[in-house]
Amino acid sequence: MDEKTMVSDALTGINGELKMFGDMIPQTENPALKQTLKEIRNKCEMSQEELYQIARAKQYYVPAAQATAEEIAHVKALFTEGTL
C-alpha cells in the first residue's frame, strides 16, 4: 500500500468518526459524557486537519476551486428564502 492510499484511507476514517460524533453528541443527555465526546471530536478534527495539510502539501488532495460570489449568493438565497 502506498503513502497516498494510506493518507486517503486515514482521512476517510476520521471523517466517518467526525460524522459519528456529530450524531452522538446532540443525543447525549449526560453533561460529562457530552463534554468528553466533544473533546474527542475536537482531537479528531485536529488530526483531520493535520492529515489534510499533509495531503495538500504532497498533492495527494487537490481541493475544488473556490466558489464565486454569485454561487455563494445563490446557495445563501436557497437557505434564506421563505424562512423568515
Buried (B, 14 or more C-beta within 10 A) or exposed (E): EEEEEEBBEBBEBBBEBBEEBEEBBEEBEEEEEBEEBEEBBEEBBEBBEEBBEBBEEEEBBEEEEEEEEEEEEEEEEEEEEEEE
